[in-house]
Amino acid sequence: MIDLLTDVVKESLVVAGMVFAIMVVIEYINVLTHGIWQRYITEKKWKQYLLGAMLGVLPGCLGSYMAVAMFSHKLFSLGATITTMIATTGDEAYLMLALFPQKTFILMGILVILGIVAGYLTDKFLKPKFLGNEFSENNLPVHENEKCTSYNFRELKNNIINPSPVRLFVSVLLTLLLAGIIYGIFMKEAETWMYYTIVISAIIVLIIILSVPKHFIEEHVWNHIIKIHLPKILIWTFIILLFITILLKYINLENYISDNMILVLIAAVLIGIIPQSGPHLIFVTLFAQGTIPFSILLANSISQDGHGMLPLLGESKRAFILIKGIKVGIALIVGFIVYGLGF
């Protein structure tokens, strides 16, 4: 049990660290450009849908994490977030590309189209009022005459020699996380792409932390990201991962897959609700073996989003449930239609 808890704590820290890095970069770009890119994205919904689809179709969960960060900062609409979460297949994308690449590209194309259509229809017909209240304090702040640079080496040297308490604290935490990844304390069994992605991201964020003005560190990183977002994300990520890890340790999901394809399709959609990469590999494997039709893999892919939605639990549980509910409904409708067509 101690080993299980240790693994869950490590995984939660890595997820929270990735989200933290993304949020810092988003805030940094927003301040560096004085909010120009923010206005460019938010002024037209179709730009959000296209970007959401691009983030979602990227293998892994990094694009989904970014979409959640943008949604919680009111840069993405609800529909654009749904676009991302439908388009994504999480870490399963890597296995699918290895086992059946041509069919994987077809699957991804279908998911992108479905995601964009679903996102557009969601924003057109669904306007939940609670989102305005829960994210009312989450606008990305841009202050007048604020300046952030990462290439002022004189300032970088001074910040390293005489760091403020907040800068020192954040820098030490990032350095410890980076050292833990390099020396195998975290992500010991991670794939090479994930390992280097996290290491490079941590180095970039560390450079930002060491080089930006004191105002950015205190107002944007400390008062906004760390105090408002990070605790909730870390706590909820730990709770969900612990629950799922215990559940999967004592329940063999494959035993619940019967020869009745209708029940398997429903099971594929319901298992897709689990906010973790792993359980969905069952359907990838069964499809690769020719045991289940394409419709079941498609339904599961629509419903699932890997780890991508975990950070949203810390921001808004109602938004998490709403997005999952919409995805489940679409997965069931599309899954049964495609199955009825013989695929």
DRENTI-849522 format. One line per field, with one value per residue (C-alpha): x, y, z; residue number from 0; residue in three letters. Coordinates in steps of 0.1 Angstrom, whole numbers. Each point is the difference from the previous one (the first is absolute). Layout:
BEGIN
xx <- [X|...]
yy <- [Y|...]
zz <- [Z|...]
pos <- [NUM|...]
code <- [ALA|...]
This chain:
BEGIN
xx <- [0|29|15|-34|-4|36|-7|-32|17|28|-24|-21|31|10|-35|-2|35|-10|-31|21|25|-27|-17|33|7|-36|3|34|-10|-31|20|28|-24|-22|-30|1|-1|-27|-22|9|-12|-31|-13|-11|-14|11|36|-6|-15|29|26|-20|0|37|8|-23|14|35|9|2|-17|21|-24|-30|17|6|-36|-12|24|-14|-36|6|15|-30|20|-19|-37|-18|-4|37|9|-24|16|33|-13|-17|30|24|8|26|30|-20|8|36|-10|-26|25|23|-26|-22|12|-23|-31|13|2|-35|-12|18|-16|-34|6|12|-31|-23|18|-4|-37|-7|19|-19|-34|8|8|-30|-26|15|10|3|-1|21|31|-1|-1|27|25|-8|33|21|7|36|12|19|13|8|37|8|32|12|32|19|31|12|31|9|-34|3|33|-14|-30|22|23|-26|-33|-32|-15|-28|25|23|-29|-13|34|10|-33|6|36|-10|-26|24|27|-26|-9|36|11|-30|-20|-29|-11|24|-20|-10|4|29|-22|-17|32|17|-32|-2|37|1|-33|14|33|-20|-22|30|17|-33|-2|37|-2|-34|-6|-10|-35|-6|12|-21|-32|-2|18|-5|-33|-17|13|13|-25|-31|5|27|-13|-34|16|25|-26|-26|25|13|-35|-11|33|-1|-36|7|32|-17|-30|22|21|-29|-22|9|-20|5|-21|-30|3|-25|-7|-30|13|-27|10|36|-7|-18|28|25|-18|-4|37|9|-13|31|23|32|20|2|-35|-7|29|-23|-21|31|14|-33|-4|35|-8|-32|-22|-21|-11|11|-32|9|35|-14|-26|27|23|-28|-8|35|26|29|13|-11|-31|16|11|-35|-13|20|-14|-37|-16|-32|19|17|-33|-16|27|2|-38|0|28|-18|-32|19|20|-32|-18|29|10|-34|-4|34|-6|-34|17|21|34]
yy <- [0|23|-6|7|33|10|-7|21|29|-1|-1|28|22|-5|8|31|10|-3|21|26|2|5|27|19|-1|12|28|9|2|20|26|0|7|23|-23|2|-38|-2|24|-19|-33|13|23|-28|-33|-19|8|-17|-31|-3|4|-23|-27|4|-3|-30|-20|3|-34|0|23|31|17|-9|16|31|2|-4|28|22|-8|8|33|7|-1|-31|-3|-31|-11|4|-21|-27|1|-8|-27|-18|3|-14|-37|6|-23|-27|19|-13|-36|4|16|-29|-27|14|34|3|-6|22|30|-7|-2|33|17|-11|12|34|5|-12|22|31|-6|-9|31|23|-15|1|37|8|-18|-5|30|-12|30|-17|3|38|-1|-27|15|37|6|-20|26|2|33|24|31|33|5|-35|-13|-36|-12|-32|12|27|-18|29|-4|-38|1|24|-22|-31|18|19|-18|11|-26|-9|-4|-21|-22|-7|-5|-25|-20|0|-11|-28|-12|2|-19|-26|-6|-2|-24|-22|8|12|-15|-29|-21|29|-2|19|27|8|0|26|20|5|7|26|16|2|16|26|9|2|25|20|0|11|27|18|31|-4|12|-30|-25|15|9|-25|-31|2|19|-14|-34|-14|14|-3|-29|-24|-13|-9|-17|-20|-11|-12|-16|-20|-10|-12|-18|-18|-11|-12|-18|-19|-8|-14|-20|-21|0|-16|21|-26|-24|22|0|-26|-13|23|29|23|-4|3|33|14|-13|18|33|-4|-10|30|21|-10|30|-20|-16|-38|-16|11|-21|-30|12|10|-36|-17|21|-8|-37|3|-8|31|22|36|15|-12|15|32|2|-5|25|27|-7|-2|28|-17|21|32|8|-6|36|12|-17|24|30|-10|-33|11|8|-34|-18|20|-6|-37|-2|16|-23|-31|10|6|-32|-21|17|-2|-35|-15|17|-12|-35|-1|9|-31|14]
zz <- [0|8|-35|-16|19|-9|-37|1|17|-26|-29|16|4|-37|-12|22|-11|-37|5|20|-29|-26|21|6|-38|-8|25|-13|-36|9|19|-26|-28|21|-6|-38|-4|26|-21|-32|14|17|-27|-22|12|-31|9|34|-16|-24|27|23|-27|-6|37|4|-29|13|15|38|26|-3|-25|22|30|-20|-10|36|10|-27|8|37|-10|-23|-32|-12|-1|13|-36|-8|30|-11|-34|16|22|-28|-23|25|5|27|3|-19|-32|1|2|-27|-23|5|-4|-28|-12|-31|20|28|-24|-11|36|8|-30|11|35|-12|-21|28|25|-21|-7|36|12|-23|9|37|-1|-21|21|35|22|36|24|26|-22|2|38|5|-24|7|17|-25|-27|-9|15|-22|18|-17|-8|12|-15|0|-18|1|-17|24|14|24|16|-1|18|27|5|5|25|18|-5|17|25|-25|-29|21|12|-34|-15|26|-5|-38|4|24|-24|-29|20|10|-36|-12|28|-4|31|-21|-34|3|-25|-22|-38|-15|-16|32|20|-23|-3|37|5|-28|13|35|-12|-20|29|23|-23|-1|38|4|-26|3|22|36|-8|-23|26|28|-18|-28|12|38|5|-31|-10|33|25|-22|-23|10|34|-14|-30|21|26|-25|-22|30|11|-35|-8|34|-5|-36|10|28|-22|-28|24|12|-31|-33|-25|-28|19|-5|-38|-14|-34|-3|-21|11|36|-10|-17|31|22|-23|4|38|4|-20|29|20|-1|-5|-28|4|2|-36|-12|3|-29|-21|5|-7|-32|-11|5|-21|30|0|-29|-7|14|35|-2|-13|28|26|-16|1|36|14|2|19|29|-18|21|34|6|-8|32|20|-19|-4|8|-17|-32|2|4|-28|-25|8|-3|-34|-12|13|-18|-33|4|4|-29|-24|12|-6|-34|-13|15|-18|-32|4|10]
pos <- [0|1|2|3|4|5|6|7|8|9|10|11|12|13|14|15|16|17|18|19|20|21|22|23|24|25|26|27|28|29|30|31|32|33|34|35|36|37|38|39|40|41|42|43|44|45|46|47|48|49|50|51|52|53|54|55|56|57|58|59|60|61|62|63|64|65|66|67|68|69|70|71|72|73|74|75|76|77|78|79|80|81|82|83|84|85|86|87|88|89|90|91|92|93|94|95|96|97|98|99|100|101|102|103|104|105|106|107|108|109|110|111|112|113|114|115|116|117|118|119|120|121|122|123|124|125|126|127|128|129|130|131|132|133|134|135|136|137|138|139|140|141|142|143|144|145|146|147|148|149|150|151|152|153|154|155|156|157|158|159|160|161|162|163|164|165|166|167|168|169|170|171|172|173|174|175|176|177|178|179|180|181|182|183|184|185|186|187|188|189|190|191|192|193|194|195|196|197|198|199|200|201|202|203|204|205|206|207|208|209|210|211|212|213|214|215|216|217|218|219|220|221|222|223|224|225|226|227|228|229|230|231|232|233|234|235|236|237|238|239|240|241|242|243|244|245|246|247|248|249|250|251|252|253|254|255|256|257|258|259|260|261|262|263|264|265|266|267|268|269|270|271|272|273|274|275|276|277|278|279|280|281|282|283|284|285|286|287|288|289|290|291|292|293|294|295|296|297|298|299|300|301|302|303|304|305|306|307|308|309|310|311|312|313|314|315|316|317|318|319|320|321|322|323|324|325|326|327|328|329|330|331|332|333|334|335|336|337|338|339|340|341|342]
code <- [MET|ILE|ASP|LEU|LEU|THR|ASP|VAL|VAL|LYS|GLU|SER|LEU|VAL|VAL|ALA|GLY|MET|VAL|PHE|ALA|ILE|MET|VAL|VAL|ILE|GLU|TYR|ILE|ASN|VAL|LEU|THR|HIS|GLY|ILE|TRP|GLN|ARG|TYR|ILE|THR|GLU|LYS|LYS|TRP|LYS|GLN|TYR|LEU|LEU|GLY|ALA|MET|LEU|GLY|VAL|LEU|PRO|GLY|CYS|LEU|GLY|SER|TYR|MET|ALA|VAL|ALA|MET|PHE|SER|HIS|LYS|LEU|PHE|SER|LEU|GLY|ALA|THR|ILE|THR|THR|MET|ILE|ALA|THR|THR|GLY|ASP|GLU|ALA|TYR|LEU|MET|LEU|ALA|LEU|PHE|PRO|GLN|LYS|THR|PHE|ILE|LEU|MET|GLY|ILE|LEU|VAL|ILE|LEU|GLY|ILE|VAL|ALA|GLY|TYR|LEU|THR|ASP|LYS|PHE|LEU|LYS|PRO|LYS|PHE|LEU|GLY|ASN|GLU|PHE|SER|GLU|ASN|ASN|LEU|PRO|VAL|HIS|GLU|ASN|GLU|LYS|CYS|THR|SER|TYR|ASN|PHE|ARG|GLU|LEU|LYS|ASN|ASN|ILE|ILE|ASN|PRO|SER|PRO|VAL|ARG|LEU|PHE|VAL|SER|VAL|LEU|LEU|THR|LEU|LEU|LEU|ALA|GLY|ILE|ILE|TYR|GLY|ILE|PHE|MET|LYS|GLU|ALA|GLU|THR|TRP|MET|TYR|TYR|THR|ILE|VAL|ILE|SER|ALA|ILE|ILE|VAL|LEU|ILE|ILE|ILE|LEU|SER|VAL|PRO|LYS|HIS|PHE|ILE|GLU|GLU|HIS|VAL|TRP|ASN|HIS|ILE|ILE|LYS|ILE|HIS|LEU|PRO|LYS|ILE|LEU|ILE|TRP|THR|PHE|ILE|ILE|LEU|LEU|PHE|ILE|THR|ILE|LEU|LEU|LYS|TYR|ILE|ASN|LEU|GLU|ASN|TYR|ILE|SER|ASP|ASN|MET|ILE|LEU|VAL|LEU|ILE|ALA|ALA|VAL|LEU|ILE|GLY|ILE|ILE|PRO|GLN|SER|GLY|PRO|HIS|LEU|ILE|PHE|VAL|THR|LEU|PHE|ALA|GLN|GLY|THR|ILE|PRO|PHE|SER|ILE|LEU|LEU|ALA|ASN|SER|ILE|SER|GLN|ASP|GLY|HIS|GLY|MET|LEU|PRO|LEU|LEU|GLY|GLU|SER|LYS|ARG|ALA|PHE|ILE|LEU|ILE|LYS|GLY|ILE|LYS|VAL|GLY|ILE|ALA|LEU|ILE|VAL|GLY|PHE|ILE|VAL|TYR|GLY|LEU|GLY|PHE]
